[in-house]
Amino acid sequence: MAFTEAELTYLRSQPLARLATVAATGQPDVVPVAAEFDGTYFWVGGGTTVVRTRKFRNIAAGNEKVALLFDDMVSFDPFIVRGLRIYGRAEQPFERVGMVGPGTYLRITPTESWSWNMAGEPVGDDWYAADYRAHG
């Protein structure tokens, strides 16, 4: 899937994301993660103990569907928020050197995404509908 130039610029500026996975019991779990996009895949992980984390265990249990959210609040006054939500499939483990160093990583293939307010405009009555972009 392809991202717009504005979305790519935003992704490059946001090293912190939230990753949602689902446990074998069906319980959703969301955690903050360092995330890196190489133009094709998102990479999450690092270190040697990361494979013992809940996100890795959930995916190892066969729950490969994930959601990744990059968002920020540019300003409170005026209120300016923007974000990019991505659905995808995670695979593991991959040994690589990533932004947090060498280690074990999840490789997430994006399948669908939605972005809003990439221009960073103050929120108005119709900002969400006017700048909401879905693709996938």
N, C-alpha and C positions, 0 to 999 in steps of 0.2 A: 504494500500500500504506500501511497505517496503523501507527504505532508507539504503544505504550502511553505513558501520561503519565510513568512511571518511565524508559522508554527515551528519551523526548524530553528530560527533565531531564538525563539522563546525556549525551546528545549535546551539549547546550548547555554542559556543563561540560568537554568534551574537544575542544579545538581541533586536537589532533594525532592523525592516524590513519596507517594503513599502507594503501597502495594497491597491489594486485597487478594487473598486466597481462600479456599474452602477446605475445611477438615473433612476427614472420612465420615464424621458424624453429621456433616451438613452445616456445622457452625462456621460462619464467615469470620475472617480475621483480617485486620488491616494494620499495617506497620509502616513507619517512616523508613525509607531506604535511600541510599545513594544509588542513583541510576545513571547509566551512560547509554547514549544512542550512537551507533556506528553508521547510521544511514540505512540499515536493514533491520537490525535487531536492537532490542534494549537488553542491557546486561545489569544484573543485580546480584550482589554477593560480595565475596572477598574473604580473606583470612582462611584459616584451616578449620575453625570450629563452626563455620556458618552452616555446614550440612546438618548440624544438630538443631537448627532453628525451626520454629513451627512452619515458616513459609516453605522451607525445603522439604520437611516431612509431609506437608499437605500435598505438594506436587509429586513426591515419591509415592504417595498413596494412590496416585492416578487422577487427581483433580488438577488437570492441566490448564483449565480456564482461569484466567486472572484478569484483574483490572488494575491499571496504573494511572495515578492522578498526579499531574503537575499543576500546582496552583499557587497563587500568591496574592497578597493584598498590597497594592502599590501605595495606597493612601487611605487613611480613614476619613479625612476631611479635605477634599471631597472624597467620597467613597469610590475607590477604584479597585476592582478585583478582575482577575483574568485566570484562565485555566485551559488545560488540555487533558481530556479523559481518554484513555486508550483501553480497549479490550484486546486480549490476545491469548496465545497459548504458550505455556512455559515448558521448557525442557531442561533437564539437568543430568549430571553435573558436567560442567565444562571447566577445564583448567585453563586459566589465562591470566594475563597481567592487565588489570583494569585500572580505573581511576583511583581506587583505594588500595592498589598494589596487587601482587600476585595472590592467587587463591582460587577458590571454587565459585563458579557463578551460575545463575539461572540465565538461560537465553530465552527471551520473550519475543515471539513473532507477533507484531501488531496485526490485527484483523479488522478493526473498526475504531473510529475515533470521532470525538466531538471537541471543538474548541470554542471559546468565547472570549470576546474583548481583547484580542491580540494587540490591538492598537493602544490599549491602556486608557480608554476614555472614562470620564466620570460616569457613574451609574445614573441613568435617567429612567423615566417610566417605561421606555421601550428598548433599552440597550440590549437586553438579552435576546429578544427576538430578532433584532436587526443584525447582530454580529455573531449569532450562533451558527457554527459550521459543522456539519456532520459529513463524514465520508467513510468509505470502507468497502 
